[in-house]
Amino acid sequence: MRTQSSCCTQRLRKKGAVLCKKTSRVNPEEQINTIIEDLENRYDDSTLYLRIGKQSLVKGEIVLSDKEPVKIKIFTPIYKQADIEDTFTRLLTQGTI
């Protein structure tokens, strides 16, 4: 029997995967390249931090912005420190881990 918190975690994981897939399809190549070039400043342990502009999000676009951002944390269990950047790069470009 699953507890309510484990069900919520499962739903959030699915939503996170959907967000990553949409981000990899919707974002222009330059946006993804910007994130990848600055990747070491955008993650801590196994969590990737993104800031997306509210106004662009309302328009259905995903644009990186520090002005009125929606802060997004993407947690991915990564056990080897050496694999962190490769895993996040694959996540951003292909939408899969």
C-alpha positions as CSV (number, residue, x, y, z in Angstrom):
1,M,0.0,0.0,0.0
2,R,1.4,3.4,-1.0
3,T,1.2,6.3,1.4
4,Q,-0.1,9.7,0.2
5,S,3.3,11.2,0.2
6,S,4.8,8.5,-2.0
7,C,1.9,9.0,-4.5
8,C,2.6,12.7,-4.5
9,T,6.2,12.1,-5.1
10,Q,5.4,9.7,-8.0
11,R,3.2,12.4,-9.6
12,L,5.8,15.1,-9.2
13,R,8.4,12.8,-10.8
14,K,6.2,12.3,-13.8
15,K,5.5,16.0,-14.1
16,G,9.2,16.7,-13.8
17,A,9.9,14.3,-16.6
18,V,7.2,15.9,-18.8
19,L,8.7,19.4,-18.0
20,C,12.2,18.3,-19.1
21,K,10.9,16.7,-22.3
22,K,8.9,19.9,-23.1
23,T,11.8,22.1,-22.3
24,S,14.1,20.1,-24.6
25,R,11.6,20.4,-27.4
26,V,10.4,24.0,-26.9
27,N,13.6,25.8,-26.0
28,P,15.6,27.3,-28.8
29,E,19.1,25.7,-29.2
30,E,20.7,28.9,-27.8
31,Q,18.8,28.7,-24.6
32,I,19.8,25.1,-23.9
33,N,23.4,26.0,-24.9
34,T,23.4,28.9,-22.4
35,I,22.3,26.6,-19.6
36,I,24.9,23.9,-20.6
37,E,27.7,26.5,-20.7
38,D,26.8,27.8,-17.3
39,L,25.8,24.3,-15.9
40,E,28.4,24.2,-13.1
41,N,26.7,27.4,-11.6
42,R,23.2,26.0,-12.0
43,Y,23.4,22.8,-10.0
44,D,24.1,21.8,-6.4
45,D,24.6,18.1,-5.6
46,S,21.8,16.4,-7.7
47,T,19.6,19.4,-8.1
48,L,19.4,21.7,-11.2
49,Y,18.1,25.2,-10.7
50,L,16.5,27.1,-13.4
51,R,14.8,30.5,-13.5
52,I,12.1,31.0,-16.2
53,G,10.4,34.3,-16.9
54,K,6.8,34.5,-15.8
55,Q,5.7,36.6,-18.7
56,S,7.2,34.2,-21.3
57,L,5.7,31.3,-19.4
58,V,2.2,32.8,-19.6
59,K,2.7,33.1,-23.4
60,G,3.6,29.4,-23.5
61,E,7.3,30.0,-24.0
62,I,10.2,28.9,-21.9
63,V,12.8,31.7,-21.6
64,L,15.5,32.0,-19.0
65,S,15.2,35.1,-17.0
66,D,16.2,36.7,-13.7
67,K,13.5,39.3,-13.9
68,E,10.3,38.0,-12.2
69,P,11.4,34.4,-12.5
70,V,9.6,31.2,-11.7
71,K,12.2,29.2,-9.8
72,I,12.4,25.6,-10.8
73,K,14.3,22.9,-9.0
74,I,14.9,19.6,-10.8
75,F,16.2,16.9,-8.5
76,T,17.7,13.8,-10.2
77,P,19.4,11.2,-8.1
78,I,23.0,11.1,-9.3
79,Y,25.4,8.9,-7.3
80,K,28.7,9.7,-9.1
81,Q,29.9,13.3,-8.9
82,A,31.6,12.8,-12.3
83,D,28.3,12.0,-14.0
84,I,26.4,15.1,-12.8
85,E,27.2,17.4,-15.8
86,D,26.8,14.6,-18.3
87,T,23.4,13.6,-16.8
88,F,22.0,17.2,-16.8
89,T,23.3,17.8,-20.3
90,R,21.5,14.7,-21.5
91,L,18.4,15.8,-19.6
92,L,18.3,19.2,-21.2
93,T,19.1,18.1,-24.8
94,Q,17.2,14.8,-25.0
95,G,14.7,15.1,-22.2
96,T,15.8,11.8,-20.7
97,I,18.2,10.7,-18.0
